[in-house]
Amino acid sequence: MRRLGVITDITYSGLLLVRAEFAPKRGEVVLDPRKRRVGAVARVFGPTKAPFVTIRPSEKKTTLDLIGSELFLG
């Protein structure tokens, strides 16, 4: 597992916004520290050294409790 980054916000459309440590490929599976699927990479944008990544969550229900959580690529 490779550390992707930390969730910084949740968009109005329900996507998770992550400040990533590198630029992943679209569609890659994103996991939490317990190796449970959180979702998949939807979009990568911003500077190449520290891009922003939006993640389409697997579950429709997203809560503000996720902000600050670490995410990994599986």
Backbone torsions as a table, in degrees:
resi	resn	phi	psi	omega
1	MET	NA	137.7	178.7
2	ARG	-115.4	132.0	-178.2
3	ARG	-67.9	126.0	179.1
4	LEU	-89.2	-49.5	-178.3
5	GLY	159.7	-160.1	-175.5
6	VAL	-121.0	139.4	177.4
7	ILE	-69.1	124.1	-178.8
8	THR	-102.7	-25.4	-176.7
9	ASP	-165.1	168.8	173.9
10	ILE	-121.7	127.8	-177.5
11	THR	-75.8	166.9	178.7
12	TYR	-62.4	-29.5	179.7
13	SER	-83.9	0.0	175.9
14	GLY	95.0	5.1	177.2
15	LEU	-79.8	149.9	176.9
16	LEU	-91.5	132.4	179.8
17	LEU	-103.2	125.8	-176.6
18	VAL	-124.9	135.7	170.0
19	ARG	-88.6	105.3	-172.0
20	ALA	-87.4	159.5	177.3
21	GLU	-89.8	-15.1	178.5
22	PHE	-157.5	171.9	-178.4
23	ALA	-96.2	107.9	178.0
24	PRO	-81.3	170.9	176.7
25	LYS	-85.1	150.0	176.6
26	ARG	-63.4	140.7	177.3
27	GLY	89.4	-8.4	179.5
28	GLU	-65.7	145.0	-179.0
29	VAL	-76.7	135.4	-179.7
30	VAL	-112.8	133.3	-176.8
31	LEU	-120.4	158.7	173.1
32	ASP	-91.4	177.9	-178.2
33	PRO	-60.5	-22.5	178.7
34	ARG	-90.2	11.4	179.4
35	LYS	64.7	28.9	173.8
36	ARG	-93.3	140.7	-178.8
37	ARG	-68.2	127.4	176.7
38	VAL	-98.3	-39.5	-178.5
39	GLY	169.8	-153.0	-179.5
40	ALA	-137.2	151.6	179.3
41	VAL	-65.4	125.5	-180.0
42	ALA	-100.6	-42.0	-174.6
43	ARG	-153.9	145.2	175.9
44	VAL	-123.7	129.2	-179.6
45	PHE	-152.7	164.4	178.5
46	GLY	100.6	-164.2	-176.9
47	PRO	-65.7	146.8	-175.5
48	THR	-69.9	-28.4	-179.0
49	LYS	-78.0	-28.0	178.9
50	ALA	-146.8	72.9	-175.4
51	PRO	-75.9	164.9	170.3
52	PHE	-96.0	145.5	179.9
53	VAL	-131.0	134.0	171.2
54	THR	-103.1	141.1	-177.8
55	ILE	-121.6	128.3	175.6
56	ARG	-85.2	112.4	-176.5
57	PRO	-66.3	149.6	177.6
58	SER	-68.5	-40.2	179.7
59	GLU	-97.4	144.2	-179.1
60	LYS	-69.2	-27.7	-177.3
61	LYS	-83.8	115.9	174.4
62	THR	-121.2	140.7	-179.3
63	THR	-120.9	162.4	178.2
64	LEU	-70.0	-11.2	178.2
65	ASP	-65.3	-20.7	-178.9
66	LEU	-73.4	-21.4	-178.7
67	ILE	-61.6	128.7	-178.3
68	GLY	95.7	-5.5	179.8
69	SER	-77.6	142.6	175.3
70	GLU	-80.9	144.6	177.7
71	LEU	-126.8	153.0	-177.8
72	PHE	-133.6	157.8	173.9
73	LEU	-94.2	138.8	-176.6
74	GLY	-103.4	NA	NA
